[in-house]
Amino acid sequence: MPAGETFDYVIVGAGSAGCVLANRLSEDPAVSV
């Protein structure tokens, strides 16, 4: 990860809910997850 990279959302946890949330948020190409 390059220094200074920014994200719109940070998902903590890789359970089923975290994966679903990350999938839904990443559908928008303008959003960085």
PQR file of N, CA, C, O and H, with PARSE charges and radii, in Angstrom:
ATOM      1  N   MET A   1       0.842  -1.164   0.000 -0.4000 1.5000
ATOM      2  CA  MET A   1       0.000   0.000   0.000 -0.0000 2.0000
ATOM      3  C   MET A   1       0.894   1.236   0.000  0.5500 1.7000
ATOM      4  O   MET A   1       1.728   1.389   0.893 -0.5500 1.4000
ATOM      5  N   PRO A   2       0.739   2.108  -0.971 -0.5600 1.5000
ATOM      6  CA  PRO A   2       1.553   3.321  -1.025  0.2800 2.0000
ATOM      7  C   PRO A   2       1.244   4.261   0.147  0.5500 1.7000
ATOM      8  O   PRO A   2       0.112   4.319   0.626 -0.5500 1.4000
ATOM      9  N   ALA A   3       2.243   4.976   0.587 -0.4000 1.5000
ATOM     10  CA  ALA A   3       2.047   5.936   1.669 -0.0000 2.0000
ATOM     11  C   ALA A   3       1.096   7.030   1.217  0.5500 1.7000
ATOM     12  O   ALA A   3       1.169   7.488   0.077 -0.5500 1.4000
ATOM     13  H   ALA A   3       3.162   4.929   0.198  0.4000 1.0000
ATOM     14  N   GLY A   4       0.216   7.446   2.093 -0.4000 1.5000
ATOM     15  CA  GLY A   4      -0.715   8.521   1.792 -0.0000 2.0000
ATOM     16  C   GLY A   4      -1.973   8.079   1.064  0.5500 1.7000
ATOM     17  O   GLY A   4      -2.790   8.922   0.694 -0.5500 1.4000
ATOM     18  H   GLY A   4       0.157   7.074   3.019  0.4000 1.0000
ATOM     19  N   GLU A   5      -2.151   6.777   0.846 -0.4000 1.5000
ATOM     20  CA  GLU A   5      -3.361   6.292   0.177 -0.0000 2.0000
ATOM     21  C   GLU A   5      -4.550   6.468   1.114  0.5500 1.7000
ATOM     22  O   GLU A   5      -4.442   6.194   2.309 -0.5500 1.4000
ATOM     23  H   GLU A   5      -1.486   6.093   1.146  0.4000 1.0000
ATOM     24  N   THR A   6      -5.673   6.919   0.585 -0.4000 1.5000
ATOM     25  CA  THR A   6      -6.857   7.138   1.410 -0.0000 2.0000
ATOM     26  C   THR A   6      -7.983   6.203   0.986  0.5500 1.7000
ATOM     27  O   THR A   6      -8.029   5.734  -0.152 -0.5500 1.4000
ATOM     28  H   THR A   6      -5.760   7.142  -0.386  0.4000 1.0000
ATOM     29  N   PHE A   7      -8.879   5.945   1.912 -0.4000 1.5000
ATOM     30  CA  PHE A   7     -10.019   5.069   1.686 -0.0000 2.0000
ATOM     31  C   PHE A   7     -11.281   5.766   2.158  0.5500 1.7000
ATOM     32  O   PHE A   7     -11.240   6.580   3.081 -0.5500 1.4000
ATOM     33  H   PHE A   7      -8.842   6.325   2.836  0.4000 1.0000
ATOM     34  N   ASP A   8     -12.408   5.445   1.523 -0.4000 1.5000
ATOM     35  CA  ASP A   8     -13.698   5.959   1.970 -0.0000 2.0000
ATOM     36  C   ASP A   8     -14.235   5.122   3.127  0.5500 1.7000
ATOM     37  O   ASP A   8     -14.865   5.652   4.043 -0.5500 1.4000
ATOM     38  H   ASP A   8     -12.441   4.784   0.773  0.4000 1.0000
ATOM     39  N   TYR A   9     -13.984   3.812   3.082 -0.4000 1.5000
ATOM     40  CA  TYR A   9     -14.449   2.893   4.117 -0.0000 2.0000
ATOM     41  C   TYR A   9     -13.342   1.907   4.445  0.5500 1.7000
ATOM     42  O   TYR A   9     -12.579   1.500   3.569 -0.5500 1.4000
ATOM     43  H   TYR A   9     -13.473   3.382   2.338  0.4000 1.0000
ATOM     44  N   VAL A  10     -13.260   1.526   5.710 -0.4000 1.5000
ATOM     45  CA  VAL A  10     -12.354   0.463   6.145 -0.0000 2.0000
ATOM     46  C   VAL A  10     -13.216  -0.577   6.851  0.5500 1.7000
ATOM     47  O   VAL A  10     -13.864  -0.279   7.854 -0.5500 1.4000
ATOM     48  H   VAL A  10     -13.880   1.857   6.422  0.4000 1.0000
ATOM     49  N   ILE A  11     -13.220  -1.795   6.323 -0.4000 1.5000
ATOM     50  CA  ILE A  11     -14.007  -2.884   6.903 -0.0000 2.0000
ATOM     51  C   ILE A  11     -13.103  -3.664   7.851  0.5500 1.7000
ATOM     52  O   ILE A  11     -12.044  -4.149   7.451 -0.5500 1.4000
ATOM     53  H   ILE A  11     -12.694  -2.038   5.509  0.4000 1.0000
ATOM     54  N   VAL A  12     -13.525  -3.782   9.106 -0.4000 1.5000
ATOM     55  CA  VAL A  12     -12.771  -4.544  10.095 -0.0000 2.0000
ATOM     56  C   VAL A  12     -13.534  -5.837  10.352  0.5500 1.7000
ATOM     57  O   VAL A  12     -14.674  -5.818  10.814 -0.5500 1.4000
ATOM     58  H   VAL A  12     -14.385  -3.387   9.430  0.4000 1.0000
ATOM     59  N   GLY A  13     -12.898  -6.945  10.049 -0.4000 1.5000
ATOM     60  CA  GLY A  13     -13.537  -8.248  10.216 -0.0000 2.0000
ATOM     61  C   GLY A  13     -13.840  -8.855   8.859  0.5500 1.7000
ATOM     62  O   GLY A  13     -14.230  -8.154   7.925 -0.5500 1.4000
ATOM     63  H   GLY A  13     -11.972  -6.961   9.674  0.4000 1.0000
ATOM     64  N   ALA A  14     -13.660 -10.153   8.758 -0.4000 1.5000
ATOM     65  CA  ALA A  14     -13.868 -10.830   7.477 -0.0000 2.0000
ATOM     66  C   ALA A  14     -14.937 -11.903   7.592  0.5500 1.7000
ATOM     67  O   ALA A  14     -14.946 -12.864   6.823 -0.5500 1.4000
ATOM     68  H   ALA A  14     -13.343 -10.723   9.516  0.4000 1.0000
ATOM     69  N   GLY A  15     -15.842 -11.739   8.557 -0.4000 1.5000
ATOM     70  CA  GLY A  15     -16.952 -12.681   8.672 -0.0000 2.0000
ATOM     71  C   GLY A  15     -17.930 -12.487   7.529  0.5500 1.7000
ATOM     72  O   GLY A  15     -17.690 -11.696   6.617 -0.5500 1.4000
ATOM     73  H   GLY A  15     -15.835 -10.958   9.183  0.4000 1.0000
ATOM     74  N   SER A  16     -19.024 -13.209   7.586 -0.4000 1.5000
ATOM     75  CA  SER A  16     -19.996 -13.132   6.489 -0.0000 2.0000
ATOM     76  C   SER A  16     -20.562 -11.723   6.345  0.5500 1.7000
ATOM     77  O   SER A  16     -20.747 -11.255   5.221 -0.5500 1.4000
ATOM     78  H   SER A  16     -19.219 -13.852   8.327  0.4000 1.0000
ATOM     79  N   ALA A  17     -20.837 -11.041   7.438 -0.4000 1.5000
ATOM     80  CA  ALA A  17     -21.377  -9.683   7.357 -0.0000 2.0000
ATOM     81  C   ALA A  17     -20.346  -8.713   6.794  0.5500 1.7000
ATOM     82  O   ALA A  17     -20.697  -7.833   6.008 -0.5500 1.4000
ATOM     83  H   ALA A  17     -20.686 -11.421   8.351  0.4000 1.0000
ATOM     84  N   GLY A  18     -19.085  -8.857   7.180 -0.4000 1.5000
ATOM     85  CA  GLY A  18     -18.033  -7.988   6.657 -0.0000 2.0000
ATOM     86  C   GLY A  18     -17.833  -8.172   5.168  0.5500 1.7000
ATOM     87  O   GLY A  18     -17.613  -7.203   4.441 -0.5500 1.4000
ATOM     88  H   GLY A  18     -18.800  -9.572   7.818  0.4000 1.0000
ATOM     89  N   CYS A  19     -17.910  -9.410   4.712 -0.4000 1.5000
ATOM     90  CA  CYS A  19     -17.755  -9.688   3.276 -0.0000 2.0000
ATOM     91  C   CYS A  19     -18.916  -9.124   2.477  0.5500 1.7000
ATOM     92  O   CYS A  19     -18.711  -8.561   1.402 -0.5500 1.4000
ATOM     93  H   CYS A  19     -18.089 -10.197   5.302  0.4000 1.0000
ATOM     94  N   VAL A  20     -20.132  -9.268   2.985 -0.4000 1.5000
ATOM     95  CA  VAL A  20     -21.307  -8.722   2.300 -0.0000 2.0000
ATOM     96  C   VAL A  20     -21.218  -7.205   2.248  0.5500 1.7000
ATOM     97  O   VAL A  20     -21.482  -6.601   1.208 -0.5500 1.4000
ATOM     98  H   VAL A  20     -20.299  -9.726   3.858  0.4000 1.0000
ATOM     99  N   LEU A  21     -20.849  -6.592   3.357 -0.4000 1.5000
ATOM    100  CA  LEU A  21     -20.734  -5.136   3.405 -0.0000 2.0000
ATOM    101  C   LEU A  21     -19.668  -4.638   2.437  0.5500 1.7000
ATOM    102  O   LEU A  21     -19.904  -3.675   1.708 -0.5500 1.4000
ATOM    103  H   LEU A  21     -20.635  -7.083   4.201  0.4000 1.0000
ATOM    104  N   ALA A  22     -18.511  -5.272   2.417 -0.4000 1.5000
ATOM    105  CA  ALA A  22     -17.443  -4.873   1.502 -0.0000 2.0000
ATOM    106  C   ALA A  22     -17.878  -5.047   0.052  0.5500 1.7000
ATOM    107  O   ALA A  22     -17.564  -4.208  -0.792 -0.5500 1.4000
ATOM    108  H   ALA A  22     -18.320  -6.055   3.009  0.4000 1.0000
ATOM    109  N   ASN A  23     -18.590  -6.118  -0.243 -0.4000 1.5000
ATOM    110  CA  ASN A  23     -19.068  -6.354  -1.604 -0.0000 2.0000
ATOM    111  C   ASN A  23     -20.038  -5.265  -2.036  0.5500 1.7000
ATOM    112  O   ASN A  23     -19.932  -4.752  -3.151 -0.5500 1.4000
ATOM    113  H   ASN A  23     -18.844  -6.800   0.443  0.4000 1.0000
ATOM    114  N   ARG A  24     -20.973  -4.907  -1.182 -0.4000 1.5000
ATOM    115  CA  ARG A  24     -21.966  -3.892  -1.534 -0.0000 2.0000
ATOM    116  C   ARG A  24     -21.315  -2.522  -1.698  0.5500 1.7000
ATOM    117  O   ARG A  24     -21.646  -1.787  -2.628 -0.5500 1.4000
ATOM    118  H   ARG A  24     -21.059  -5.323  -0.277  0.4000 1.0000
ATOM    119  N   LEU A  25     -20.394  -2.173  -0.806 -0.4000 1.5000
ATOM    120  CA  LEU A  25     -19.741  -0.865  -0.888 -0.0000 2.0000
ATOM    121  C   LEU A  25     -18.853  -0.762  -2.122  0.5500 1.7000
ATOM    122  O   LEU A  25     -18.743   0.309  -2.719 -0.5500 1.4000
ATOM    123  H   LEU A  25     -20.125  -2.770  -0.050  0.4000 1.0000
ATOM    124  N   SER A  26     -18.219  -1.869  -2.506 -0.4000 1.5000
ATOM    125  CA  SER A  26     -17.289  -1.827  -3.635 -0.0000 2.0000
ATOM    126  C   SER A  26     -17.994  -1.856  -4.990  0.5500 1.7000
ATOM    127  O   SER A  26     -17.326  -1.764  -6.019 -0.5500 1.4000
ATOM    128  H   SER A  26     -18.309  -2.739  -2.021  0.4000 1.0000
ATOM    129  N   GLU A  27     -19.317  -1.978  -5.022 -0.4000 1.5000
ATOM    130  CA  GLU A  27     -20.054  -1.927  -6.287 -0.0000 2.0000
ATOM    131  C   GLU A  27     -19.977  -0.540  -6.921  0.5500 1.7000
ATOM    132  O   GLU A  27     -20.082  -0.408  -8.140 -0.5500 1.4000
ATOM    133  H   GLU A  27     -19.860  -2.052  -4.186  0.4000 1.0000
ATOM    134  N   ASP A  28     -19.796   0.489  -6.101 -0.4000 1.5000
ATOM    135  CA  ASP A  28     -19.696   1.865  -6.593 -0.0000 2.0000
ATOM    136  C   ASP A  28     -18.240   2.142  -6.963  0.5500 1.7000
ATOM    137  O   ASP A  28     -17.379   2.137  -6.083 -0.5500 1.4000
ATOM    138  H   ASP A  28     -19.711   0.382  -5.110  0.4000 1.0000
ATOM    139  N   PRO A  29     -17.940   2.388  -8.255 -0.5600 1.5000
ATOM    140  CA  PRO A  29     -16.543   2.603  -8.656  0.2800 2.0000
ATOM    141  C   PRO A  29     -15.923   3.876  -8.075  0.5500 1.7000
ATOM    142  O   PRO A  29     -14.703   4.037  -8.107 -0.5500 1.4000
ATOM    143  N   ALA A  30     -16.745   4.774  -7.550 -0.4000 1.5000
ATOM    144  CA  ALA A  30     -16.224   6.013  -6.975 -0.0000 2.0000
ATOM    145  C   ALA A  30     -15.804   5.841  -5.517  0.5500 1.7000
ATOM    146  O   ALA A  30     -15.266   6.768  -4.911 -0.5500 1.4000
ATOM    147  H   ALA A  30     -17.736   4.644  -7.525  0.4000 1.0000
ATOM    148  N   VAL A  31     -16.047   4.657  -4.956 -0.4000 1.5000
ATOM    149  CA  VAL A  31     -15.767   4.409  -3.542 -0.0000 2.0000
ATOM    150  C   VAL A  31     -14.559   3.507  -3.415  0.5500 1.7000
ATOM    151  O   VAL A  31     -14.421   2.526  -4.146 -0.5500 1.4000
ATOM    152  H   VAL A  31     -16.484   3.905  -5.449  0.4000 1.0000
ATOM    153  N   SER A  32     -13.678   3.847  -2.473 -0.4000 1.5000
ATOM    154  CA  SER A  32     -12.501   3.027  -2.186 -0.0000 2.0000
ATOM    155  C   SER A  32     -12.720   2.316  -0.858  0.5500 1.7000
ATOM    156  O   SER A  32     -12.906   2.955   0.178 -0.5500 1.4000
ATOM    157  H   SER A  32     -13.790   4.643  -1.879  0.4000 1.0000
ATOM    158  N   VAL A  33     -12.694   0.985  -0.901 -0.4000 1.5000
ATOM    159  CA  VAL A  33     -12.944   0.180   0.306 -0.0000 2.0000
ATOM    160  C   VAL A  33     -11.651  -0.498   0.708  0.5500 1.7000
ATOM    161  O   VAL A  33     -11.619  -1.230   1.698 -0.5500 1.4000
ATOM    162  H   VAL A  33     -12.543   0.467  -1.742  0.4000 1.0000
TER
END
